[in-house]
């Protein structure tokens, strides 16, 4: 009940936060240089064509009236119309969010497991060969650019070895997958489509591996540092001196105490992974949310940029809410 009240209180606090994001996104996107109408129509378009386009998208109205119209649309679930495509931003976004969330959630989940296992294993072997190898891996993973790593993995995994499909989509069209959520692997599982499951999983391997390498590095270093702190603590030494079994020491003391700091860092890493998907999606032709948002920014597509910023902000606050709840469950000293 205590956690439920905390969640409700935090959700109510989201309203002013998201309202502030809406206002800032609306104003800052209009400070960007360039005319969105000219970006779409081209410099050879006549003034009459430009004026007609501005009237169609409501850009001929005052700034205050544009904001009121945009805010009124948000209250009814209308994100506006894309200047670039002329389609509903909400419908376009619904097709793009699923693939990106699938990619990010799978990557961060794998990175959390890998970082926890390797971090604790490395801490138990501090200053030995295995520990040095893990630390070098974390340093390399933290330094390698995602787009370069993605290109290398495509060259090796597809061009040389031929183990994975070409980076030109998310699932083989011959599998006749029925789209439900936009996340192809999830849709394949929900529809029990065996060939689609195998195809979607194969397309996911390289982009997920690209994100995991970059995401796991900061998590790994944090887990190792936390595990070392627990191993050198007086409470752990006292528990070990009392003759507790290794299994009890590992799961009851080391693992739980190490994971206490992980939720907050995982929330930060989740946000970093969302930003990294822009380059990863371009390398693998993923056609996800990041690629769609970047294209909207390049074309000064106001509704697309505003919706993208709002969705990213919503993901951030929800992920940090989940991190706070998990932290409270792991650490009984935390009072919500």
N, C-alpha and C positions, 0 to 999 in steps of 0.2 A: 504493500500500500504506500509505503514511503517513497519507493522508486516511481510508482505511478503518479503521485502528486508532483514529484520532481519533473517527470517528463511533461506533464500537462503545463506546469509553470514555464518550462523552457519553451514549449511550443507556442505559448502565448507571447513570450518575449521575442519570438521570431517575427511577429507582425511589424513592429517598428524597425527592426533590422532590415527586413526585406523592403519595406517602404523606402528606407534610406537608400538602399541599393537601386531601387527603381528610379528615384529622383536623380541620383548621381549618374547612373547609366544613361538616362535620357538627356541630361545636360552635357556630359562629357563627349558622347558620341557626336553631338552637333558642333563641338569645338574642333573636331578633326578637320584638317584641310581637305578640300575637294567637294564637288557637288555630286551627290549620288545619282541624280537624274542624268547628268552629263556622262557619268561613268558607265551608265547602262546604254544610253542612246548614242553616245559618241560625240565627238566635237563637231561633226558635220551636221548635226540635227539643228533644225530651225528653232527660233524662239517660240514659235507657235506649238511645235511638238513638245518642247521642254515645259512650256506653261501648261499644256494639257496633261502631261505626266505628273507635274506637281499637284495639279488639282485632283487628279485621280487618287494620289496617295496622301492627300491632305497636307502637303508641304507648303501650300500657298497660304495657309492660315497662320495666325499668330502663334508664337511659341507656347503661350499659356493655353490656348485652345487645343493645340496638338497634345499637350501633356494631359489635359482633362480627357480628351478622347482616348488616349492611350490607357490612362488609368481606368476609365470606364470599361474599356475592352478587357482589361485584366480581370476585373471583378466578375465578368461574365465568361471568362476562359478564352477570350479572343486576344491573341498576341499580335494581331495585325496582319498585313499582307506584305510579302516580300517584294521589294522594289526590283530585285534582279529577275525573279521568276514569275512574279504576279500570282503566286500561289499562297495559300494560307500558311503562315509561319508555324502555327500549331500542328498542322498536318505534316509539314516537312520535318519539324523537330521530333515528332512521334516516331518517324522512320529512322532517325539518326541517333536518338538517345540510347535505345536498346543495344545496338552493336557496340557502342563505346563503353557503356556500363558493363556489359558482358566481358569485354576485354580488360577493363580496369579491375573489376571485382575478382576475376580469376587470377590476374597477375598479382594483385596485392595479397590475396589469400595464399597463393603458393609462396610468395616472398616471406610472409609471416611465418609459415611453417619452416621454411629453409633457414631463415634467420634465427629462429628459436633453437632449432636443433644444432646448427653449426655454431651459434654463439655460445651456448652452454657447453658444447663439446670442446670448443676452443678454450673457454675459460678454465675448464678442468685440466687442460694441458698447457697452461700459461708458460710462455717463453720456451716452448719445445717446437719441434719441426712442424707438427700439425697446426699449432697455434700461429706460427709465422706464415704458413701457407694460407690459412683462412684470412689473416690480416692483409696479405698481399692481394688476395682475391677481392676483398672489400675495397681496397685502394684502387684497384684497376676498374672495378665496377662503378666506382664513384667518379672516375675520370673519363670513361669512354662515352662519347656522344651517342645518343640513341639512334640518330639517323645513320651514322657510320656503322654502328653495330648491326643495324637492320640490313644495310646493303651487304655487309660481309656475310650475314646469315643467309640472305637470298642467294648470294654467289655460291656459297658452300652447300647449303641444304637443297637448293633447287637446281642451279646450273651444273654443279660438279657431281654431287651425289645423286640427285634426282629423287630424294626421299620425300619431299614435300611438294604440294601443288604450286603452280605459278602464282606470284603475288598480284592477282588480278580480280580479287573478289573475296567473298566470305563463305560461299558454299557452291558446290557444283549444281548448275541449273537443271541437270538431268535427274536430280533426286526428287524433283516435284515437291519441294518443301512448302508446306502451308504456313504463311507468316501469321503469327499471333502477337508476339511481343516485340518483334524486330531483332531480338537476340537469336541468331540462327541455331546455336546449339541448344538453347532452352526450348525453342519452338520444335526442334527435331525430337527432343526428349518428350515433350508434351504430346506430340502427335504420334509417338512411337514409330518414327521413321528411321529404321536402321541405317540405310545407305546415307541419309542426311546427317545422322549422328556422326558416322565415320568421316564424312566429307567435311562437316563443320569443325570437328576436332582437328583434322589434318590442317585446315586453313588457319586454325588458331595457334598452332604450335610455335611458329616462328615469331609472330608479333607478341605473343605472350612471353616467350623467352627473351625478346628484346627488352620488354618492360621490366621483367623480373630482375634482370642483371642490374639495371639502374636503380630499381626500388630496393633491392635486398641489401645494398651496400650500407646506407645509413642505419637500417634496422639491425643489421648484423653487428655493427660497431656498438650500438646502444645496448643490445642484448649481452654482448660480451662484457662490456663495462659493468652492467648491472649484476651479472653473474659473478664477476670477480669481487664486487663489493659484498655480495652475500656470502661468498666463500671465505672472505676475510673478516666477517662480522663475528662478534662475540656470541650471538645467539646460535649461529650455525656451529661454532666451535663447541659450545656447551652441549648442543644436541648430539654432536658426533662423540663427545666425551662420555655421554650417557649410554653409548653403545647401541644407538638406533640403527636399524637395518639401512643398507644403502638405498633401497627402494623408497623407504620413508623419508630419508634425507633428500633424495632427489626430487620426489613429487611433493612432499609435504613442506619442504623448506626452500630448496633451491629454485625449483620451477615456478612456484607461485610467487615468491618474492621477486624473481626476475621479471615476471610478466606484468608486475604492477605498473611499471613505467611505459610499457609498450603501447597501450591503447592511444594515448595522446600523440605519440610519435607516429603511430600507424595512421591516425587521422591526417596529420601533416603530409605524410607520404602519399596518402590517397589523393590529396589535392595536387601534389606534384605529379602524380601519375596521370591525372586528368590533363594537365598541361602538356605532358610528354606525348600524349596520344596524337597531338596535332602532327608531329613529324612522323611518328610511327604509322599513322593512317595514310600519309602521303607515300611512304615507302612501299606499303603493302596494298595500296589502292583499296583501303578498308571502307571508304564512304561512310564515315561515322560522324559523330557530333563535332569533334574537333576540326575536322576538315571543312565541315559546313560552316562553322562559326568563323574560321579564318577567311574563307571565301567571302562571307558577308562583310567582314572587316575590310578586306581589300577593295570591295566594291562600294563601301560606305552604305551598306544596306542597313539603315537604322533599325527597322523592326527585328531583323535577324540578330544584330549585335545586342540589342536590348534584351531579347529573349535569352540569348546565350549567357549573358552576364547574370541574369536572374536565376537561371537553372544552375549555373556553377556555384553561385552564392548559396542557393538552397541545398545543394549537395554538401557544401562545406559545413553549414550549420547542423545538418542532420547527422553527418559523420561524426562531428565533435560531440553531439548529444549522445550518440551511441558509445563513443569513447568514454565519456564521463560515467555512463551507467555501468559499462564493463569495468572501469577502474574502481567504482564503488563496490562491485561484487567481489573483485579480487582483493581489495584492501578494506577490511572491516573498520579501519580507523577513519575512513572518509565518511563524513556526514553530509547527506544530500539535503 
